[in-house]
Amino acid sequence: MAIVSIFSGSFCRGEEIAEQVARALDSQIIDELLISETSREFGIPDKKLRQTLQGEIPALNKFTREREKNIASLKAVLSKLILDDNRVIHGPAVHLLSRNIAHILRVCIIADMPYRVKQAVAALSIPKGKAEGLIHNYDRKMKQWTDYLIGSSPYDSKIYDIVIPIHDTPVDQALQIIKKHATGEQLATTQRSKKAADDFRLSTQVNLALTKEGYDIDVFSENGEITLLIDHDVIRMKQHQEKLIKIARNIEGVSGVNVRPGPKFHTASTNPWANIELPPKILLVDDEKEFVQTLSERLQTRNLESSIVYDGEQALEFVDKNQTDVMVLDLMMPGINGIEVLRRVKKEYPKVEVIILTGHGSEKERAVSEELGAFAYLQKPVDIDVLAKVMRDAYQKINRLKEEGTDKSDIQQE
């Protein structure tokens, strides 16, 4: 059964719904346990941890790095708490969870301003103006919190599986919606999703060790192999890498360490990574949620950061609203299938390179895909390094055409 994470706006009855979900699923709410265990293990006062989770930034944080240390400590404890199923977590801490654990149901409870104001006035017996101020202040802090952690708004529907507008949805109905999804087959715990949870645990241990030493680096784990992504230039890069590797290798369970430039890496001309290309804007399209989330994480460790959608309609909407260089596209999906997505994308956005990645393909579909302009046609399971190379080849083609000043629509598919 899924772990249920619930983020809610203030005065949206999120805590009430979380409690009902926990009772209905016979699960444990771990919000307070997370704080108490983190405080006990690392000696951080409860008050400081709560302030961190509320998005507050200490006045001297630039020098003390208190926020970074608190977040690393909270993530390390949270990663151990979610190794067990039957957990419900509510509040800002949900954004500390890895996006690559497929058996986590991500829920957002939100309401319009009149509803929230009415709830605040009734709960606190305060004037309407003061209620509005409290709500705006909470939203501002949560935006700071999620901007820092995931680079997104706290109410962005793309980061959740379900968004429930509680001003239009009775609490009982919201409970049934969450319960239905949490007990569904799609979010069942699998060996792969358990492995992703354990990878998250190991990555948080490495992240904590690095944070204590003053480093702020993205950390990923895959079967004991740690990847560290550096997003800033440093003097004596080789020595810097060696120190990072030494810290990571001291963590139990780490079998190897790789250091790579991250997607935001900026270099000086004297840096050994100075000639690295900017990473492409990638979209992964697949209705197999667990597979595509794992794929995204593995590509990220190879400096190929991606966005994810789960069906053809979402893919077309995404490309319409966001610049996309390379699309990795499944064929067999509900609704608009992959062939139709390919057809529309190449017609409306011919500069997008599309790589077909399917487990149910045929020679006929391969021929149709190539005729429609697919850059490559690959079968699942695919070697991750083979896929990464094909994606880079596609991006190099885009860059070459840009340099030549040639519209890709006038060039025959290579």
N, C-alpha and C positions, 0 to 999 in steps of 0.2 A: 504494500500500500504506500501511496505517496507521502512524503513529508510535505506539510502544507505551510507555505509562507504567506503571510498577509500583511501588506502595507496599506495603511489607510490615512486619509486626510484627518486633521483634527476635527472632532465633533461629527464623525461619520459612523459612529457606533462600531468601529473596528474591533475594539477590545471585547465588546459584548459578543460580536460574531465569532471572534477567535475562541472565546470560552465555549460557545455552543458547538463549534466545530470539534473542539477537543473532546467534549463529552460524547458527541455523536460518533466519533471515530475511535473512542477509547484511547486517546492520545494524550501526551503530556505537553503542556505549554512550557517552553524553556526560556522565556524572556528573562525572568528573575534569576533562574538558575545560571544563565549565561553570565550575568553581572556578578553574582555571588562567587561562582567558580573562578572567574577571571580575577576578581579581587583577592580571593584566597591564594591562588597560584602565583600571582605576580605582585601582590602587595600594593595594588592600586586602589585608592578609596572608591567606594561605590559612587559617590557624588561625582568624581572625576569621569568615571566611565559613562554615567548617565549624561553628563554634559557633552561628552564626545559623541554619543549616539544621537544627541539632539542637534548636532551640527555646529556646536560652539567651538570657536578656535581660541585657545589661550593667548593672552596678550603677548607673551614672550615665546610663542611657539617656534618662531624662526630660529631661536637659539636653543630651546630645550627639546624641540621635536616631540613634545608631549602627545600631540594628537596622533602622529604617526606610530608612536610606541603603543598607545592605547588601542589603536585600530589593529595593529599587528597582534597584540595580546588577545583581543576579543576574537579575531579570526582563528587564532590557534585553538582557543577553547571551543568555539563554535564548530570547528571542523571535527572535533572529537565527539561532541554531543550529537551530531547528525549521523554518526556511523550506525546508530540505532534508528530503526523506523519508528512509526507512531509518535512523531514529533510535530508540534505546531509552534511556529515562531511568528510573533506579531511585532510590527514596529520597524524602526529604521535599520535594525540589525539584519533584516532580510537582504539588504543590499551588500552585505559582506559575503553572501553565499556565492559559490562558483556557479557560473552560467552553464557549466558543462555536466552537471549532475541531472540526469534525465528524469529521475523519480522525485523531483521537487516540483510541486504545483505552486505557481507564482500567481498570487491574487492581489488585485488592487481594489480597495473599497473607497469610492469617492462620492461626493455630492455637490450640488450647486451651492452657491454662496447663501441664498436665502435659507436653505435647509440647515446649513452649518451654523449660521447666525442664530436661528431659532433654537437649535440644540444647545448652543453655548449660553444663550440668555436663560434658558430653562434650567440648565445644569448649574450655572454659577451665580444666577440672580444678578446679572450685570446689565448695564445699558447696551443697546444695540451697537453704538459706536465703539465701545470698548471690546465687544465681542468681535467685531470686524477687525480691529487692530490685532487681537490675539491670533486670529486665523491667518491674517497676512504675515505676521511675524513667524508663525510656524511654517508656513509655505516657503518663506524666504530662507529659513534655516535648512529645511529639507532640500531645497534646490542647491544650496551650498554643499550639502552632504552628498547628494547623488552626483553633482557635477564633479566633485573631487574623486569619488569612488569609481563611477562608471561613465562619466562624461555625458550624462543625460538628465532630463527633467524627471522628478519623482513620479509624475503622472503621465509619462510617455507610455502609451498603450503597447508599444513594441517590446517593452521589457517584461511584460506580464503574459500569462496564459489566459487569464480572465480579468476583465474590468467590470465591476458591478456598480452602477449608479444607484446608491442606496436611497436617494430621494424618489426614485421611481420603482424601487424593488423592496417589497416587504422583507423583514429580517428572516422570516421562516423560508421564504423563497430563496434568498441568498444562501442560506444554510444548505438547502437541497442542491443548489447549483454546485457549490463547492464539494459537497459530499459525493455527488455523482461523478465529478471529474477525478476526485482523489481516489476513488475506489475503482476507476476504470482501468481497463487492460493497458491502455497506452502509457499510463504512468506507473505501471507495476515495477517493483524493484527487480532488477536483473543483475547477473554477474558483471555485465559491462558497466552498469550504473553504479554498482557497489565499488568497482575498481576506480571509477571516476571520483567517488567520494573519498577513497583512500588516497588517490593522487592529490586531491585537494588538501587532505590532512598533511601530507608530506610537504607540499608546497608552502603551507602556512608555517610549518616549523622552520623551513629555510628562510622564508620571508622575515620571520621574527628574529632569527639570528642576524640577518643582514641589517634589519632596522636598528637593532641594538648597537650595531657597529657604525651607524650613521648613514647607511645606504638606503635609497628609495628606488627599488628596482622591481619590475614585474617578474614574477616567478611562476613557472609552469612545471608540472611533473607528469611524466608518462612512464609507468612501469619502473619507477626508481630513477629514471633519467631526468635530471633537472635542467631546464633551460632558463637562463637569465637574460632578459632583454634590457639593454642599455639605451636610454633615450637622450643622453647628453654627452657631449665631448669632454674628455678629461686629458690632462697632461700625463704622459707615460702610460698609454693605454695598456701595453702589455703587462706592466706591473699591476695595474688596476685589475685586469682580468684575473691574474694569478691570485690576488688577494681574495677576490670574490669566490673563485673556485675553491680555495682553501677553506673559507668559512662554510660554504655549502657542503663540502665533502665531510665535514665534521658532524653532520647530522645523521643520526642512525637511519638506515634505510636508503640512503642515497648511493646509487651505484655508478653514477657518472654525471658530469656537469658540462654543459655547453654554454658559451656566452655569445650572444648575437646582438647586432644593432636592432633596436626596436623601431616601430613604425613612425615614431616622432624624432628619430635620431637626427641630430644636426652635427655636422663635422667642420673642422678647420681644414684648410688645404694641406696641412702637414700630417693630418691624421691618416693612419693606414686604411680606414674605412671611408676616406673622403670621396671616392668615386662611386660609392654605392648608389643605386637608383632608388628613388622614392617608391614605396610599395604601391601596388595597384589597388584600385577600389574594387573589391570583390564581393559578389553576391552568391551565396549558396542556396539552392532551391531543392528541397527534398521533403517529402511528407513523413519520412522516418525520423522523428525528432531526436531520438537517442543517437542515431548514426550521424546526423548532420551536426549536432552539437559537439560530438567527439571529433569529427572531422575538422570543425572550425578551430578547436583548441590545438590540434596537431599542426594545422597549417600556421597558426599564430606563432608557434615555436620556431617556424621557418621564415619568420618575418613576413607572413602573408595573412594580414588581418582581414576578417570578413564579416559581412552582415548575413543574417539568416532569415529566410521566409519558408513557409511550410506548404505552399501550394501555388499553382499557376497564377491565380488571380492576384495574390499578394506580390508575386514576382513582377507582374506587369505594372502594378501600382507603384512598387518600389522604384523600378527603372524610370517610370514617368516622373518621379519626384526627386530622385537622387542620381548624381553622376555615377555611372557604373562602367568599369573598364572590362572586367572579366566576369562571366557568369558560369557557374558550374551547375548543370541542370539535370535533374532526374527526368525520366520519361513517364513512368507509371505513377500518376498522381490523381487524386480525386478532382472532379471539376475539370478545369482546363488542363489538358495533358501537356507533356513536355514538348511534343512536336508542334502543337499549336502555339505554345509560348515562344519556341524558337522562330516559328514563321513570323509572328507579330513583331518580335524584337528585331529581327534582321530587316524587316520592312520599315519599321518606324525609327530604329536606332542602329543603323548598319555598322557604326563604329564599335559597338559592343561585341567582344569576342565571346562566343558561347562554346563551352566544353560540355559535351554530353557524358554523364556518368550514371550508368544504369545497371541494374542487376537482372533486368528482364528484356534485354534487347534482342534484336534479330538482324540478319543481314539486310532485310528489306528496310528496317528502320535506320540502320547505318547508312544505307544508300540515300534514303530520304533526308536524313540529317545533313549529310555532306552536300546534297543538292541544294538544301536551304541555306547553306553557308556556315555550318558548325565548324569550329576551328579543329576540334578533335572529337573522337568517339571512343570512350573508355568503358570497360566493364568492371563492375564490382565483383569481388573485392579488388581494390587497386592499391598498389604500393604507394605510400604517401609521398615518397621522394620522386616517383615517376609523375604523380599528379602535380606536385609542386613545380617540377621542371616544365611540364606542358603549360602550366599557368604562366610561368615566367616567359616561356617562348611566345605565348599569346600577347603578353604585355610588351615584349620587345617588338613584336610586329606592329602594335599600336604606336609605339614610340618611333619606329622607323617610318611609318606612314606620315606621322606628324612632321618629322624632320624633312621628309621629301615634299611636304605640302600637298600630298595627294589624298583626295577623298577616297576612303576605303570602299565606298560603294562602286567606284570605277575600277577597282582591282579585283581580279578573279581570286577566289579562295585558293590559297597555296596548298 
